[in-house]
Structure formats: C-alpha cells, structure tokens
Amino acid sequence: MTRQILLGFLLYLLLGVTALLYHPGLSGPLLFDDFENLKPLADFSQGITTWRDVLTTNASGPLGRPISMLSFIANQWASAGDVWAYKYTNLMIHLLCGVLIFWLCGRLLQEYPLKSYCWAVALWVTAFWLLTPLQVSTVLYIVQRMAQLSTLFVLAGLVTYVIGRQNLECHPTLGITLILSCYFFWLPLAILSKENGVLLLLLVFVIEIFFFRFRAHLAGQRFLTILYILTLLLPALVVVIKLVLDPGFILNGYGGRDFTLGERLLTQARILFNYIWTLLIPYGPGLGLYHDDYIKSTTLLTPLTTLLSVSAWTLLIIIAALSLKAQEGTFKNASYIFFGIVFFLTAHFLESSIFPLELYFEHRNYLPAVGIYLAFGIALFSLTQKFKKQKLLIFLFAFIPVFHAIASYPRILNWTSFDQILFSSVQAHPQSARLHSDMSIYYYTHANPEKALFHLDEAKKWDPRLTSATAVMRIAVHCNSDLTIPDNEYEQLKQQLSFTRTISTKSAFEILATLLQHKPCSQLDIEKFGGIVEEWLKDLSAEPYSDTVWFVRLQLGRIFFYRGKIAQAINQMDKAIAIDPERLEPGLIKFQYQLALDDIDGAQKTLMELKHRDTGERVDLSQAIRDFDNYLKNSIK
C-alpha cells in the first residue's frame, strides 16, 4: 500500500512538473497549418458558417477528422479563439496520454516475469515520454492535436484490450465486452481524429502475440481467432487487392515529390533509426519544424548508412520473430524488449512506409515513442537484476528523464514566438529550403530586401521545385521596398516559372496581390508580368493542376485590378469560373469589378448566374449574394 501511495504521488508530481515545464510555450503563436485549419472556426464564431460546415469541410485527411475539429469548435466556443487556450488543451491531452501510457505499461508489465517493479518501470517510461524534447513540436503546434487525439484514443483502446484480455478467462463476459469496446468505441474515435488511428488494429495484435500469445480457454481462443480474421486478415486482403488492382492509388501521389517510392522506403530505414536516436539522446538544437533538408537515399549504398539501416532492421525483425518461439529462459524474456521495437515500427506503419508523405516529421513519433521507451525501460530494469547495487543503478536511471526535461525547456522557450523558432533553426538546418523560404518572408515583412532576396535564392538552390514561388516573390520584394524592378527579374520570371504541387507558388501570388491592395507598386510592368504568367498558365490548364491554375487566376485578377486594369481582371475571373463553375468566389469578385466599371447590366447577369449556381453550402457566400442583390436593387432605384 505504501508503494502504491508513493507511485500515485510521483505520477501526480510528474504531471505537475510536465505542466509547469510546458507553461511558457502556451503563449506561442499560430503556425503554418494552424491558419488553414482554424480559419473556419473564425468564420463559425462570426456566424458566417455553421458548426456542421467546420466538421465536414476540413481537407487534412480523407475522412475530414471530425473529432479533432469538434475539439477545436469546443475551444472556439469556450475561449473565443484564444490561442493560449488551444495550446492549453493540447497540453492537457498530452497529460492524459501520459496517464494512459502509465496504465498501459503497468498492465503489460504484469505479464513480465520480473513484475514486482512493473508500476515503477511504467512510471519511468511515462516520465521519459512526457518530458522528451521530441514531443515539444507536437504539443505546442495546435494542429497536431489531430495526432494527439488519435494517440489518446489508440492508447485508451490498448488499455481496454489489455484489461479485457487479462479478464478473458476468469471473467469472460467482462473480457469480451472490453475487447469489443476497443474495436467498436475507441477505434472509430481514433480514426475520426486522424486516419492513422486505424493502426489500433495492428497494435492490439502485436500486444497479443508478444504478451498473451493466444493463451485462453477453448471458447476464448475461438473468439480471438474469429476476431482477428474479421478485423485484421480480411481488411489486409482488401488492401492488398486494392494495391494490386490499382497501384496508381499510391504511385500517382509521387508526381509532385522529389523522391520515388523506392527512395522513400530506403530513406525511411535511416530516418527510423534517427528517430530512435533523437528519442533517447536529448539533443534539442537539431529538432524543430524544418527537416526537408534530410538527405534522401537514392540506392542501398548512397549513402552507405542506408545499407546498414536496412540490414539492421532486417536483423532486428528476424530476432524478434525468433524470440517469440522461445518457451523459457533469457531469450524469451528478451522478446518483451523486442515488443517495444515492433510496436515502434507498427505505429510508423502508415506515415513511414509507402504513402507519398514528406520524409521526416517529428510528430510521427508521438505514439511510436511508447514502444522505444518501454523497450529501453525493460532492458534497463533487466540490467539492474544482474548487479548487486541495484538501488544505486535505479537511482541513476531515474535521472535520465530529468536530462530530457532540461533539454526540452529551451525548445519550449523557442516556441514562444515564430521568430525564435526561425532563428533557432538556422544553424541546425542551413540546407532547408522551407526554412529559407520562411526567412525570406520574415525579411520581406521587415522591409529588408537584401536578406529577403538572399534567402529566396537559397530556397531555390536547395529545392528547385520552388523556382516559381521565388520568381514571383522576388517581384513582391522589390514592390514592397519600393525598388526598381530590373528587366532581368522579368526574364528570370519567364525562365523559372514551372509547376510542381507545392503550396508555395499559390502563396507567392497571394502575397503579391495582397501587397498591391495596400500599395500601388507603380514600378511593376503589369502588362509584361501578366503576359508572362498568362503564357505559363496556358500550359497548366489540365488536371492535376486545375486547382492551382484556378487559384493563380484569381490572384492574377486581383493583381490586374489593383493596377487599374479592370477589364483584364474580369477576364481572369471568367477563366477561373470556367475552370470550376461550382466555386462562387470568382463570380462575387467579378460582380464587384463590373460595378467599378459601372457595368450594371453585366453585374446583373453575373448575379443571376451566382444565384443559379448557389447551393447554399457556404453560408457566407450565400449571404454575400443576397447583400449584393439588395445593393443592386437599391442602386437601380
């Protein structure tokens, strides 16, 4: 009882320390994807859209991640969009995940042969997971709540499964109920928070084969067999058939990437070891948002560490499989360590495998880290059993999470402002094109054209896919600083305009259009600029580029309008409407431009077309149409 009270006290103390550690970072700003994902919430709070629109229009994943969006709606309703409150909620989810990790590890280690210290080891694993520097970018990046909530529900499902499994023989009704709740309650919540919550199906199987090994009475074994046929084998067959019959389902996504499927798989072998190293060694400066500079593997020998990594993973998987066959002895005990490694790999199965996602992201380790820390904890605990001074070793091991907390603190302080995130990354990631692109925007907004142009050149140097964006941004930098635009800038624009599926090009045009809205930039030769862009857009009229062409035409129309070329601006809106008639924004803008030309008849015709195409799905756009209709009626009177 005394030990239980002490462990409970230490768990609460750990949660309190974690909260205090992260508290300074809660004052940090919104970042990158935060703006896109949270903008519908601002519209919702202003009555422009409904809560149903927020739940159903998110494009982060194929299912829309409605559970995550619902949590954002709750934040918006409770705190009126206060950024601190969003980050505070992320922190609370982090602490809840820590409690579930403690519960899960403690329950699992009850199956371990040396289980007298199972809850102490569970607490150590939890401390490691809560305090490690690698988790900072997940907790303090608001949009990563999607990964957090998915992890929360996966952990809840695993805890439920383990408790149900431990009760299956002695209390079969309770055991079956708890196991089924893992699939019918926690699994949907995990998937609807973020799609990789589906990995719960694989992770419960990993727990089964390493800890329980299908040990049960005959009825229990039949239940488990049917369960895994329905939840694992049949879905796996469906996925395999889908990939065989439609390989383009995966391969088509690599069209906008600078790596192939093979290169991604080879690179991930190295990245996974890099993740483990970062999880264990608390080195903060190299961490952050900018990992697009990670060197990809082009062959098994380029770089040489690719072959070493692939060989090491192959060997570890073989040993893990062999350890499962051991009935007793040291090798069987080692299987519990290999469980952590297999858990890590399984939790990375989607985001670090064949899908054409970016190569490296820290938040992908939020759930997989549990496996590494549990394996490490079991290994260290086993090591203490072989020495006489066990208490001294345990005391020393207990300080490892403390070192991680110390390393996390400066990272957390960096997250108090975007400027600190930027400048803390410069030394560690000098070849990051994304970092240089963001630095160029930083200096653009601070009216430092020389450094802005330098970082644009560096961004293009390290990622040629950014040539279009940098060419347009160079024009914006000159306009923003009232500099003469040399002829060679237009020539570079003509030569460098190309397209790959990055959002940078779209952002560059939007930045230039917004700039011209507030300052005229008389030095911009709009005819030359517009002609170059128009020729470029003609080559991109077909799929899969239509969405980008639509957006660029919208911004090009704004650019023409702010330079007084209203007829050309209307022409661009007409072309945008032709690309996607269901989107009402170009028509609404065209209506306003026609009024600016006193073209009342044209404006009336445009308004009639908008009414005809309006489906009512966008409350704000429908309201704009009604407002314009009333304005036009009053003007005619």
C-alpha positions as CSV (number, residue, x, y, z in Angstrom):
1,M,0.0,0.0,0.0
2,T,2.9,2.4,0.9
3,R,4.4,1.7,-2.6
4,Q,1.1,2.4,-4.3
5,I,0.7,5.7,-2.5
6,L,4.2,6.7,-3.4
7,L,3.8,5.8,-7.0
8,G,0.5,7.7,-7.1
9,F,2.2,10.8,-5.6
10,L,5.1,10.5,-8.1
11,L,2.7,10.3,-11.0
12,Y,0.8,13.4,-9.9
13,L,4.1,15.1,-9.3
14,L,5.3,14.1,-12.8
15,L,2.1,15.5,-14.4
16,G,2.5,18.8,-12.5
17,V,6.2,19.1,-13.5
18,T,5.3,18.5,-17.1
19,A,2.6,21.2,-17.0
20,L,5.0,23.7,-15.4
21,L,7.7,22.8,-18.0
22,Y,5.3,23.5,-20.9
23,H,3.6,26.5,-19.4
24,P,5.9,29.2,-21.1
25,G,5.2,27.7,-24.5
26,L,1.5,28.2,-24.2
27,S,1.9,31.9,-25.1
28,G,3.3,31.0,-28.5
29,P,1.7,31.9,-31.9
30,L,-0.2,30.2,-34.6
31,L,1.9,28.4,-37.2
32,F,1.6,27.3,-40.8
33,D,-1.2,24.7,-41.0
34,D,-2.8,26.3,-37.9
35,F,-4.1,29.1,-40.0
36,E,-5.7,26.9,-42.7
37,N,-7.3,24.5,-40.2
38,L,-8.5,27.2,-37.7
39,K,-9.8,29.7,-40.2
40,P,-13.2,28.0,-40.5
41,L,-13.6,28.4,-36.7
42,A,-13.2,32.2,-37.0
43,D,-15.9,32.1,-39.7
44,F,-18.1,30.0,-37.4
45,S,-17.7,32.4,-34.5
46,Q,-18.8,35.3,-36.8
47,G,-21.9,33.3,-37.9
48,I,-20.6,33.0,-41.5
49,T,-20.6,29.2,-41.4
50,T,-22.2,26.6,-39.1
51,W,-20.5,24.1,-36.9
52,R,-21.5,21.4,-39.4
53,D,-19.5,23.2,-42.0
54,V,-16.5,23.1,-39.7
55,L,-16.9,19.4,-39.1
56,T,-17.4,18.4,-42.8
57,T,-15.1,20.7,-44.8
58,N,-11.7,20.0,-43.3
59,A,-9.3,18.7,-46.0
60,S,-6.5,17.4,-43.8
61,G,-7.5,13.8,-44.4
62,P,-10.0,11.8,-46.5
63,L,-12.4,11.5,-43.5
64,G,-12.2,15.1,-42.5
65,R,-11.0,14.3,-38.9
66,P,-14.3,15.5,-37.4
67,I,-13.5,14.5,-33.8
68,S,-10.4,16.8,-33.9
69,M,-12.4,19.6,-35.5
70,L,-15.1,19.1,-32.8
71,S,-12.5,19.7,-30.1
72,F,-11.4,22.9,-31.9
73,I,-15.1,24.0,-32.0
74,A,-15.2,23.5,-28.3
75,N,-12.1,25.6,-27.8
76,Q,-13.6,28.3,-30.0
77,W,-16.9,28.3,-28.2
78,A,-15.2,28.3,-24.7
79,S,-12.4,30.8,-25.3
80,A,-13.4,32.9,-28.3
81,G,-10.4,31.7,-30.3
82,D,-7.7,32.4,-27.7
83,V,-4.5,30.8,-28.9
84,W,-3.4,30.1,-25.3
85,A,-6.5,28.1,-24.7
86,Y,-5.9,26.0,-27.8
87,K,-2.3,25.2,-26.7
88,Y,-3.5,24.6,-23.1
89,T,-5.9,22.0,-24.4
90,N,-3.1,20.3,-26.3
91,L,-1.1,20.2,-23.1
92,M,-4.0,18.6,-21.2
93,I,-4.3,15.9,-23.9
94,H,-0.6,15.3,-23.5
95,L,-1.0,14.7,-19.8
96,L,-4.0,12.4,-20.4
97,C,-1.9,10.4,-22.8
98,G,0.8,10.1,-20.1
99,V,-1.7,8.7,-17.7
100,L,-2.9,6.1,-20.2
101,I,0.8,5.2,-21.0
102,F,1.4,4.6,-17.3
103,W,-1.7,2.4,-17.1
104,L,-0.9,0.5,-20.3
105,C,2.7,-0.2,-19.4
106,G,1.9,-1.2,-15.9
107,R,-0.8,-3.6,-17.1
108,L,1.5,-5.1,-19.8
109,L,4.4,-5.5,-17.4
110,Q,2.3,-7.6,-15.1
111,E,2.8,-10.2,-17.7
112,Y,6.6,-9.8,-17.5
113,P,8.4,-12.5,-15.5
114,L,10.0,-9.9,-13.1
115,K,6.9,-8.0,-12.4
116,S,7.4,-6.8,-8.8
117,Y,8.5,-3.3,-10.1
118,C,6.1,-3.2,-13.0
119,W,4.4,0.1,-12.0
120,A,7.7,1.8,-11.2
121,V,9.0,0.9,-14.6
122,A,5.7,2.2,-16.1
123,L,6.2,5.5,-14.3
124,W,9.7,5.8,-15.6
125,V,8.5,5.1,-19.2
126,T,5.8,7.7,-18.7
127,A,8.3,10.3,-17.5
128,F,10.5,9.7,-20.4
129,W,7.6,10.0,-22.9
130,L,6.2,13.2,-21.3
131,L,9.4,15.1,-20.9
132,T,11.4,14.2,-24.1
133,P,12.3,17.2,-26.4
134,L,10.9,15.4,-29.4
135,Q,7.3,15.8,-28.2
136,V,7.5,19.7,-27.9
137,S,6.6,20.3,-31.6
138,T,3.6,18.1,-31.2
139,V,2.2,19.6,-28.0
140,L,2.8,23.2,-28.9
141,Y,1.7,23.0,-32.6
142,I,-2.0,23.4,-32.3
143,V,-3.0,21.5,-35.5
144,Q,-1.0,18.4,-34.2
145,R,-3.9,17.9,-31.8
146,M,-5.1,15.6,-34.5
147,A,-2.1,13.3,-33.9
148,Q,-2.6,13.8,-30.1
149,L,-6.3,12.8,-30.1
150,S,-5.7,9.8,-32.3
151,T,-2.9,8.7,-30.0
152,L,-5.2,9.3,-26.9
153,F,-7.9,7.0,-28.3
154,V,-5.5,4.4,-29.5
155,L,-3.9,4.2,-26.0
156,A,-7.4,4.0,-24.5
157,G,-8.2,1.2,-26.9
158,L,-5.0,-0.6,-26.0
159,V,-5.6,-0.3,-22.2
160,T,-9.2,-1.6,-22.7
161,Y,-7.9,-4.5,-24.8
162,V,-5.2,-5.5,-22.3
163,I,-7.6,-5.3,-19.3
164,G,-10.2,-7.3,-21.3
165,R,-7.6,-9.8,-22.3
166,Q,-6.4,-10.3,-18.7
167,N,-10.1,-10.9,-17.7
168,L,-11.0,-13.2,-20.6
169,E,-10.5,-16.5,-18.8
170,C,-11.7,-15.6,-15.3
171,H,-14.5,-13.2,-16.3
172,P,-15.3,-14.0,-19.9
173,T,-18.3,-11.7,-20.3
174,L,-16.3,-8.7,-19.0
175,G,-13.3,-9.6,-21.0
176,I,-15.2,-10.0,-24.3
177,T,-17.1,-6.7,-23.6
178,L,-13.9,-4.8,-23.0
179,I,-12.1,-6.3,-26.0
180,L,-15.0,-5.5,-28.3
181,S,-15.2,-1.9,-27.0
182,C,-11.7,-1.5,-28.2
183,Y,-12.9,-2.0,-31.8
184,F,-16.4,-0.6,-31.7
185,F,-15.8,2.5,-29.5
186,W,-12.2,3.5,-29.3
187,L,-11.2,2.6,-32.9
188,P,-13.8,4.9,-34.6
189,L,-12.8,7.8,-32.3
190,A,-9.1,7.3,-33.1
191,I,-9.7,7.1,-36.9
192,L,-12.1,10.1,-36.9
193,S,-9.4,12.1,-35.1
194,K,-6.7,11.2,-37.6
195,E,-6.7,8.3,-40.1
196,N,-3.7,6.6,-38.7
197,G,-5.8,5.6,-35.7
198,V,-6.6,2.5,-37.8
199,L,-3.2,1.2,-36.6
200,L,-5.0,0.3,-33.4
201,L,-6.0,-2.9,-35.3
202,L,-2.3,-3.8,-35.7
203,L,-1.1,-2.7,-32.3
204,V,-3.6,-4.9,-30.4
205,F,-2.4,-7.9,-32.5
206,V,1.3,-7.0,-31.6
207,I,0.3,-7.0,-27.9
208,E,-1.5,-10.3,-28.3
209,I,1.4,-12.2,-29.9
210,F,4.1,-10.8,-27.6
211,F,2.4,-10.8,-24.2
212,F,-0.7,-13.2,-24.3
213,R,0.2,-15.5,-27.3
214,F,-3.4,-16.5,-27.7
215,R,-3.4,-18.3,-24.3
216,A,-7.0,-18.8,-23.3
217,H,-9.6,-21.5,-22.9
218,L,-11.1,-23.0,-26.0
219,A,-14.0,-20.6,-26.3
220,G,-11.6,-17.7,-25.8
221,Q,-9.3,-18.9,-28.5
222,R,-12.2,-19.3,-30.9
223,F,-13.3,-15.8,-30.1
224,L,-9.9,-14.4,-30.7
225,T,-9.5,-16.3,-33.9
226,I,-12.7,-15.0,-35.3
227,L,-11.9,-11.5,-34.1
228,Y,-8.6,-11.3,-35.9
229,I,-9.9,-12.8,-39.1
230,L,-12.6,-10.1,-39.2
231,T,-10.6,-7.2,-38.0
232,L,-7.1,-7.9,-39.4
233,L,-6.9,-10.6,-42.0
234,L,-9.9,-9.6,-44.2
235,P,-9.1,-5.9,-44.2
236,A,-5.5,-6.7,-45.0
237,L,-6.7,-8.8,-48.0
238,V,-8.9,-5.9,-49.2
239,V,-5.9,-3.5,-49.0
240,V,-3.6,-5.9,-50.9
241,I,-6.2,-6.5,-53.6
242,K,-6.7,-2.7,-53.9
243,L,-3.0,-2.1,-54.3
244,V,-2.6,-4.9,-56.9
245,L,-5.5,-3.8,-59.0
246,D,-4.9,0.0,-58.6
247,P,-1.2,0.7,-58.0
248,G,-1.8,4.3,-59.1
249,F,-3.6,4.7,-55.8
250,I,-0.2,5.0,-54.2
251,L,2.1,5.8,-57.2
252,N,0.2,8.8,-58.5
253,G,0.9,10.7,-55.3
254,Y,4.6,10.7,-56.1
255,G,4.1,13.0,-59.1
256,G,4.7,16.1,-57.0
257,R,7.5,14.7,-54.9
258,D,11.3,14.9,-55.4
259,F,11.7,11.3,-54.4
260,T,10.3,7.9,-55.7
261,L,8.6,5.2,-53.8
262,G,11.8,3.2,-53.7
263,E,13.8,6.2,-52.5
264,R,11.2,6.9,-49.8
265,L,11.4,3.3,-48.4
266,L,15.2,3.3,-48.4
267,T,15.3,6.7,-46.7
268,Q,12.8,5.7,-44.0
269,A,15.1,2.9,-42.9
270,R,17.6,5.6,-41.9
271,I,15.0,8.1,-40.6
272,L,13.5,5.5,-38.2
273,F,16.9,5.0,-36.6
274,N,17.3,8.8,-36.5
275,Y,14.0,9.0,-34.7
276,I,15.2,6.4,-32.1
277,W,18.5,8.3,-31.6
278,T,16.6,11.5,-31.1
279,L,14.1,9.9,-28.6
280,L,17.0,8.6,-26.5
281,I,19.6,11.4,-26.8
282,P,18.1,14.7,-25.6
283,Y,19.7,17.0,-28.2
284,G,17.4,19.9,-28.7
285,P,19.0,22.3,-31.3
286,G,18.6,19.9,-34.3
287,L,14.9,19.5,-33.6
288,G,12.1,21.6,-35.0
289,L,9.8,22.1,-38.0
290,Y,12.4,22.1,-40.7
291,H,13.6,18.6,-41.8
292,D,13.1,19.0,-45.5
293,D,16.9,19.0,-45.7
294,Y,17.2,15.4,-44.7
295,I,19.3,13.6,-47.3
296,K,17.4,11.0,-49.2
297,S,18.7,7.5,-50.1
298,T,18.9,7.0,-53.8
299,T,20.4,3.5,-53.6
300,L,21.4,1.0,-50.9
301,L,24.9,2.4,-51.0
302,T,24.0,6.1,-51.3
303,P,24.5,7.0,-48.6
304,L,26.2,3.9,-47.1
305,T,24.2,4.1,-43.9
306,T,21.2,3.0,-46.0
307,L,22.5,-0.5,-46.3
308,L,23.5,-0.6,-42.7
309,S,20.0,0.6,-41.6
310,V,18.1,-1.8,-43.9
311,S,20.3,-4.7,-42.7
312,A,19.9,-3.7,-39.0
313,W,16.1,-3.6,-39.3
314,T,16.0,-6.9,-41.1
315,L,18.1,-8.5,-38.4
316,L,16.0,-7.0,-35.6
317,I,12.8,-8.2,-37.1
318,I,14.2,-11.8,-37.5
319,I,15.4,-11.9,-33.9
320,A,12.1,-10.5,-32.7
321,A,10.3,-13.3,-34.6
322,L,12.7,-16.0,-33.2
323,S,12.2,-14.7,-29.7
324,L,8.5,-15.4,-29.9
325,K,9.3,-19.1,-30.4
326,A,11.3,-19.3,-27.2
327,Q,9.3,-21.0,-24.4
328,E,11.5,-20.0,-21.5
329,G,14.8,-18.5,-20.5
330,T,16.7,-15.3,-21.3
331,F,15.7,-15.3,-25.0
332,K,12.0,-15.4,-24.1
333,N,12.5,-12.5,-21.7
334,A,14.2,-10.6,-24.5
335,S,11.0,-10.8,-26.5
336,Y,9.5,-8.2,-24.2
337,I,12.2,-5.8,-25.3
338,F,11.7,-6.6,-28.9
339,F,8.0,-6.0,-28.4
340,G,8.8,-2.3,-27.9
341,I,10.8,-2.2,-31.2
342,V,8.0,-4.0,-33.1
343,F,5.4,-1.6,-31.5
344,F,7.6,1.4,-32.7
345,L,7.7,0.0,-36.3
346,T,4.0,-0.8,-36.3
347,A,3.0,2.6,-35.1
348,H,5.0,4.0,-38.0
349,F,3.5,1.6,-40.5
350,L,1.4,4.3,-42.4
351,E,3.3,7.5,-42.2
352,S,6.8,6.0,-42.6
353,S,6.0,3.5,-45.4
354,I,4.7,3.5,-48.9
355,F,2.5,6.6,-48.8
356,P,3.9,9.7,-50.6
357,L,4.1,11.9,-47.5
358,E,7.1,14.1,-46.7
359,L,10.1,12.2,-45.5
360,Y,10.5,13.5,-41.9
361,F,8.2,14.8,-39.3
362,E,8.7,14.8,-35.6
363,H,5.0,14.4,-34.6
364,R,5.0,10.9,-36.2
365,N,6.8,9.7,-33.1
366,Y,4.1,10.7,-30.7
367,L,2.7,7.2,-30.3
368,P,5.6,5.1,-31.6
369,A,7.9,6.6,-28.8
370,V,6.0,4.5,-26.3
371,G,7.5,1.3,-27.8
372,I,11.1,2.6,-27.6
373,Y,10.8,3.8,-24.1
374,L,9.1,0.6,-22.9
375,A,11.9,-1.5,-24.6
376,F,14.5,0.8,-23.0
377,G,12.8,0.6,-19.6
378,I,12.6,-3.3,-19.7
379,A,16.2,-3.5,-20.8
380,L,17.5,-1.2,-18.0
381,F,15.3,-3.0,-15.4
382,S,16.7,-6.4,-16.5
383,L,20.2,-5.0,-16.3
384,T,19.7,-3.9,-12.7
385,Q,18.9,-7.5,-11.7
386,K,22.4,-8.6,-12.7
387,F,24.2,-6.2,-10.3
388,K,24.4,-6.1,-6.5
389,K,23.9,-2.3,-6.2
390,Q,20.5,-2.3,-7.7
391,K,19.2,0.7,-5.8
392,L,22.1,2.9,-7.0
393,L,21.5,1.9,-10.6
394,I,17.8,2.5,-10.3
395,F,18.5,5.9,-8.7
396,L,20.9,6.8,-11.6
397,F,18.4,5.6,-14.3
398,A,15.7,7.7,-12.7
399,F,17.6,10.9,-13.6
400,I,17.6,10.1,-17.3
401,P,14.1,11.7,-17.8
402,V,15.4,14.7,-15.9
403,F,18.0,15.3,-18.5
404,H,15.3,15.2,-21.2
405,A,13.3,17.8,-19.3
406,I,16.3,20.1,-19.1
407,A,16.8,19.7,-22.9
408,S,13.1,20.3,-23.5
409,Y,13.0,23.6,-21.7
410,P,15.0,25.8,-24.2
411,R,12.9,24.2,-27.0
412,I,9.7,25.2,-25.3
413,L,11.0,28.8,-24.9
414,N,11.8,28.9,-28.6
415,W,8.1,28.2,-29.2
416,T,7.0,31.4,-27.5
417,S,7.5,33.2,-30.8
418,F,7.8,32.3,-34.5
419,D,10.9,34.5,-34.8
420,Q,12.7,32.3,-32.2
421,I,11.6,29.2,-34.0
422,L,13.1,30.5,-37.2
423,F,16.4,31.8,-35.9
424,S,17.0,28.8,-33.6
425,S,16.7,26.6,-36.8
426,V,19.2,28.5,-39.0
427,Q,22.3,26.9,-37.6
428,A,20.9,23.3,-37.5
429,H,19.3,23.3,-40.9
430,P,21.2,25.6,-43.3
431,Q,20.1,23.5,-46.3
432,S,16.4,23.6,-45.5
433,A,14.5,25.2,-48.4
434,R,11.4,25.6,-46.3
435,L,13.4,27.5,-43.7
436,H,15.0,29.8,-46.2
437,S,11.5,30.4,-47.7
438,D,10.1,31.4,-44.3
439,M,13.2,33.5,-43.6
440,S,12.6,35.4,-46.9
441,I,9.0,36.1,-45.9
442,Y,10.3,37.3,-42.4
443,Y,12.7,39.7,-44.0
444,Y,10.1,40.7,-46.6
445,T,7.7,41.8,-43.8
446,H,10.6,43.6,-42.1
447,A,11.5,45.5,-45.2
448,N,15.0,44.0,-45.6
449,P,15.1,43.3,-49.3
450,E,18.7,42.3,-49.5
451,K,18.3,39.4,-47.0
452,A,14.9,38.5,-48.4
453,L,16.4,38.1,-51.9
454,F,19.3,36.1,-50.4
455,H,17.1,33.6,-48.7
456,L,14.9,33.3,-51.8
457,D,18.0,32.3,-53.8
458,E,18.9,29.8,-51.1
459,A,15.4,28.3,-51.1
460,K,15.6,27.8,-54.8
461,K,19.1,26.4,-54.5
462,W,18.1,23.6,-52.1
463,D,14.7,22.9,-53.7
464,P,14.3,23.6,-57.4
465,R,10.5,23.0,-57.1
466,L,10.4,26.5,-55.5
467,T,11.5,28.3,-58.7
468,S,8.0,29.5,-59.5
469,A,7.4,30.8,-56.0
470,T,10.8,32.5,-55.7
471,A,10.4,34.2,-59.1
472,V,7.1,35.8,-58.0
473,M,8.3,36.6,-54.5
474,R,11.3,38.5,-55.9
475,I,8.8,40.8,-57.7
476,A,6.9,41.2,-54.4
477,V,10.2,42.0,-52.5
478,H,11.0,44.8,-55.0
479,C,7.5,46.2,-54.8
480,N,7.4,46.1,-51.0
481,S,10.6,48.0,-50.7
482,D,9.8,50.5,-53.5
483,L,12.8,49.3,-55.5
484,T,13.1,49.5,-59.3
485,I,12.4,46.1,-60.8
486,P,15.2,45.3,-63.3
487,D,14.4,43.8,-66.6
488,N,16.3,40.7,-65.7
489,E,13.7,40.0,-63.0
490,Y,11.1,39.6,-65.7
491,E,13.4,37.4,-67.7
492,Q,14.0,35.2,-64.6
493,L,10.3,35.1,-64.1
494,K,9.8,33.9,-67.6
495,Q,12.5,31.3,-67.4
496,Q,11.8,30.0,-63.9
497,L,8.0,29.7,-64.0
498,S,7.3,26.0,-63.7
499,F,4.9,24.0,-61.6
500,T,5.2,21.3,-59.0
501,R,2.5,20.5,-56.5
502,T,3.6,22.8,-53.7
503,I,1.6,25.5,-52.0
504,S,4.5,28.0,-52.2
505,T,3.5,29.2,-55.7
506,K,0.0,29.9,-54.7
507,S,1.2,31.7,-51.6
508,A,3.6,33.9,-53.6
509,F,0.8,35.1,-55.9
510,E,-1.5,35.8,-52.9
511,I,1.3,37.7,-51.2
512,L,1.8,39.9,-54.2
513,A,-1.9,40.5,-54.7
514,T,-2.4,41.5,-51.1
515,L,0.6,43.8,-51.2
516,L,-0.8,45.6,-54.3
517,Q,-4.1,46.0,-52.5
518,H,-2.3,48.3,-50.0
519,K,0.4,49.9,-52.1
520,P,0.3,50.6,-55.9
521,C,3.8,49.4,-56.9
522,S,3.9,51.7,-59.9
523,Q,7.3,50.2,-60.9
524,L,5.6,46.9,-61.8
525,D,5.2,46.5,-65.5
526,I,1.8,44.8,-65.2
527,E,1.5,44.1,-68.9
528,K,4.8,42.3,-69.0
529,F,4.2,40.5,-65.8
530,G,0.6,39.4,-66.7
531,G,1.7,38.3,-70.2
532,I,4.4,36.0,-68.7
533,V,2.1,34.5,-66.2
534,E,-0.7,34.0,-68.8
535,E,1.6,32.0,-71.1
536,W,2.6,29.9,-68.1
537,L,-1.0,29.2,-67.1
538,K,-1.9,28.0,-70.6
539,D,0.4,25.1,-70.2
540,L,-1.2,24.1,-66.9
541,S,-4.9,24.0,-67.9
542,A,-5.4,20.3,-67.5
543,E,-5.5,18.1,-64.4
544,P,-3.9,17.7,-61.9
545,Y,-3.0,21.4,-62.0
546,S,-6.5,22.9,-62.4
547,D,-6.9,23.8,-58.7
548,T,-3.6,25.8,-58.7
549,V,-4.5,27.4,-62.1
550,W,-7.9,28.4,-60.6
551,F,-6.2,30.0,-57.6
552,V,-3.5,31.8,-59.5
553,R,-6.0,33.2,-62.0
554,L,-8.0,34.5,-59.0
555,Q,-4.9,36.2,-57.6
556,L,-3.8,37.4,-61.1
557,G,-7.2,39.0,-61.5
558,R,-6.7,40.9,-58.2
559,I,-3.3,42.0,-59.3
560,F,-4.7,43.4,-62.5
561,F,-7.5,45.2,-60.6
562,Y,-5.2,46.8,-58.1
563,R,-3.1,48.1,-61.0
564,G,-6.2,49.6,-62.6
565,K,-6.6,47.0,-65.4
566,I,-10.2,46.1,-64.6
567,A,-11.2,44.6,-67.9
568,Q,-8.2,42.2,-67.7
569,A,-9.1,41.5,-64.1
570,I,-12.6,40.5,-65.1
571,N,-11.2,38.3,-67.9
572,Q,-9.1,36.4,-65.3
573,M,-12.3,35.8,-63.2
574,D,-14.1,34.5,-66.2
575,K,-11.3,32.0,-66.8
576,A,-11.4,31.0,-63.1
577,I,-15.2,30.4,-63.3
578,A,-14.7,28.3,-66.4
579,I,-12.2,26.0,-64.6
580,D,-14.6,25.4,-61.7
581,P,-18.1,26.8,-62.0
582,E,-19.2,25.5,-58.6
583,R,-16.9,27.8,-56.8
584,L,-18.6,31.2,-56.3
585,E,-15.7,33.4,-55.2
586,P,-14.6,34.5,-58.7
587,G,-18.1,35.4,-59.6
588,L,-18.5,37.5,-56.5
589,I,-15.3,39.3,-57.2
590,K,-16.2,39.8,-60.9
591,F,-19.5,41.4,-59.8
592,Q,-17.6,44.0,-57.8
593,Y,-15.2,44.7,-60.6
594,Q,-18.1,45.2,-63.0
595,L,-19.7,47.7,-60.6
596,A,-16.3,49.5,-60.6
597,L,-16.7,49.9,-64.4
598,D,-20.4,51.0,-64.0
599,D,-21.4,47.9,-66.0
600,I,-24.7,47.4,-64.3
601,D,-26.1,45.1,-66.9
602,G,-23.0,42.9,-66.7
603,A,-23.2,42.9,-62.9
604,Q,-26.9,41.9,-63.0
605,K,-26.1,39.0,-65.4
606,T,-23.3,37.8,-63.1
607,L,-25.5,38.0,-60.1
608,M,-28.2,35.9,-61.8
609,E,-25.5,33.3,-62.6
610,L,-24.4,33.3,-59.0
611,K,-27.9,32.7,-57.7
612,H,-28.3,29.8,-60.1
613,R,-25.1,28.2,-59.0
614,D,-25.5,28.8,-55.3
615,T,-26.3,25.6,-53.5
616,G,-26.4,27.1,-50.0
617,E,-23.4,25.1,-48.7
618,R,-21.4,28.2,-47.9
619,V,-23.5,30.4,-45.7
620,D,-21.1,33.4,-46.1
621,L,-21.1,33.3,-49.9
622,S,-24.9,32.9,-50.0
623,Q,-25.2,35.9,-47.7
624,A,-22.8,37.9,-49.9
625,I,-25.1,37.1,-52.9
626,R,-28.1,38.4,-51.0
627,D,-26.2,41.5,-49.9
628,F,-25.1,42.2,-53.5
629,D,-28.7,41.7,-54.7
630,N,-30.1,44.2,-52.2
631,Y,-27.3,46.7,-53.1
632,L,-28.1,46.4,-56.8
633,K,-31.8,46.8,-56.3
634,N,-31.2,49.9,-54.2
635,S,-28.8,51.3,-56.7
636,I,-31.2,50.9,-59.6
637,K,-34.0,52.7,-57.6
